[in-house]
Amino acid sequence: MSKLPDGRYVDDAPYDPNVDLSALDRSDMDAPNWVLVWRRFRRHKLGLISGLFLLFSYLMLPFAGFISPYTPNERSAEHLYHPPQLIHWWHEDTFVGPYVYPTTAKADLESFRWTYDVDRTRPMPLKFFCEGREYRLAGFIKTDTHLFCAPEGATVFLLGSDRLGRDVFSRILYGAQLSLTVGLIGITVSFLLGIFFGSVAGYFGGKTDWVINRMIEILRSLPELPLWLALSAAVPSNWSPVAVFFIISVILGILDWPGLARAVRSKFLSLREEEYVRAAEMMGAKPGRVIRRHLLPNFMSHLIASATLSIPAMILGETALSFLGLGLRAPAVSWGVMLNDAQNLASIEIYPWTAIPMLPIIFVVLAFNFLGDGLRDSLDPYKA
Amino acid sequence: MMFIRYAIYRLMTMIVTLFVVSILIFIIINLPPGDYLSNQIAELRATGQAEGVAKAEFLRKEYALDRPLWEQYLIWAGFAPGPQGFSGLIQGDFGWSFEFDRPVADIVGDALWLTVLVNLAAVLFVYLVALPLGVIAAARSESWVDYTAAFVGYLGLATPNFLLALMLFYYGNKYLGLPIGGLMSPEYEGEPMSWPKVQSILVHMIVPTFVIGTSGAAAMMQRLRANMLDELSKPYVETARAKGLSPSRMLTKYPLRMAFNPFVADIGNLLPGMVSGSVLVSVVLGLQTIGPALLTALKSQDQFLAAFILMFVALLTLIGTMISDLLLVLLDPRIRYGARDG
């Protein structure tokens, strides 16, 4: 830029006759949609942290057996209701590395509970990549290597042990496998049903719409939990834990779809009047194709955001069912099954660590809520 | 006049819904193979107690359990004559509980009223908490009040109801001396209503009301806050401010009125969740509502008892939703009833 003697400004850059006049000034605004969404989402700190936390939790699931020092149903009969143990590093001002103190159980015959004497003279370092009970890595590979395990003659109960002397920490990790996937399977069922009924009702309208709409209204006006209870009471008690797990997730999903279907329906009602739908129909597209190729992609991202927001309800639902003894059953391990042990006030007062599984539940549910909120806010990147 | 017509229309739809729901519930209840009596007969046969078998067989006939399912349904609902003529839900005969060997009506009795009471208290709690908090959170948005309310709200949504119940019971008893378990002190059970009994019930209701209401109140508060914020950014608010209306008066006079309608209508959406919550919390806290009875009935396949309780719970939510719909129409003259083109 230079100033001419008469006060005008002139650009010094050489003139390029081939410049593309339609190019944008700011090419970053022309990024694909998902980049824009990601940029907005990144600013939603709470949602981002929650998303990372959930990603981490789900990635950890296949390795639960490796990380946990015990297997979920491994009992140590000598350490019932063992309080949480600390991992120490320094023993009498010398560095030993991570170690635990061995404990011995003593029956307190006055209050009828177990107390534990900690032997503070003998630090026992933890073993790493050591051999423990056999488990299946990711459900397939048989192995017995654990990330860390207790030294001979001592125990490592990071979060204490329960009524039968099982390690609460390991059980929480194993429980995550079921508790976290229950929501995913449930939401898949609910998603498929919701999109199917919602799109059929919204696209065809008329009598179909009326029938489906009434169905939605009826299901939405019913209290979920009693129906969940009734449905899961109908699950035969001789089924294998895996079958029970699947059927419970399906039950959780079956009652959840009406909310989703209603959202889909109202979107369809407005979108089916658009010109591109008419154009597709005129070119001979079948309803199935119009719905799948032209209509659904319009608001798939919104549906995913709202699905994220309804996963917590399913996780809480599974917990409640298992807590009441109608959901997953032992030997299956889920957070609800674990809380079943903490059912009475006595155990909360005397053995508060048996209620620890509630913490992961709260964290996961909160994380899903924040993630869903963040996604919903960032899905409209052109909004201010 | 229009309102009465709408009310009648709404009542009719509710009755039709109830009819569909009764079919649904009957199917769900009959999903498990066999029934209470056939299981019992098999068990009695296996242990060789012949005299019990005769009674069970008699009851099976008496309650038409030996007929096809659709006939059973018609008899149960009271649309078709059973062994004792027309005697079903419509006629006010709720059936027989095999587990307790007493009529269902005897068993649920008081529990029905206590259930209604607990849920009413929870609804009241939701309104009392959500209204001021939501308004304050919106008026002072992005201040510490707003953040605290949001935080508590999120926590209320995320904590499983039953755990919240257990913990509040424990700490409430430890620090505030609140009573543990039940809906009244044991000495008042089965007693006629009296002032001390009412007092006892009120004190016992504090924790359950709080637990059942928290998640509802949190959801309601968030929605009220969002609605209020929408209203607060409108030009008429600016005008009112510019004319010198005091902030609190301005808030209550215009935006609150506008945000109030969805607030009333939403209770219909929250009610199913709250009734669910009350069933769960009742089981955990041992309240004498129908929650614990439902659980035992479902576990032992006591079908008439379970079906009746499910029907009652559904009826409760349907009536609640209907009332909220009617209130909304009364409150908001902009809502047109009936056909959209009218």
Interface residues (C-beta under 8 A of the other chain):
Chain A: R214 E217 I218 R220 S221 L222 P223 E224 L225 P226 L227 L229 A230 L231 A233 A234 P236 P312 L316 T319 A320 F323 L324 G325 L326 L339 A342 Q343 L345 I348 E349 A355 M358 I361 I362 V365 L366 N369
Chain B: T17 V20 V21 L24 I25 I28 I29 L31 P32 P33 Y154 L155 L157 A158 T159 P160 N161 F162 L163 L166 M167 F169 Y170 I180 G268 N269 L271 P272 G273 V275 S276 G277 V279 L280 V283 V284 L294 L295 L298 K299 Q301 A306 I309 L310 V313 A314 T317 L318 T321
